[in-house]
């Protein structure tokens, strides 16, 4: 399944997961209930997954902006050796 979120929505989800993870950590420290610890770990896992994807998308958009992304189909497929360029004489 694929979700498309704006950067503001991503930041909101990350903040909510961070707050939820902190709450579960506090609850686990008070109760020592393994379910609270599992919920805390799940929140952290989700946070890491979403954060990682947002960083990857940002890096890809920067790479595309500076020309490091996919090359158009009309680019030469063989390397060009600058020392073998033709010379013109009069």
Secondary structure, DSSP 8 states (H G I E B T S, - for coil): ------HHHHHHHHHHHHHHHHHHHHHHHHH--HHHHHHHHHHHHHHHHHHHHHHHHHHHHHHHHTT-S---TTS-SS---GGG------
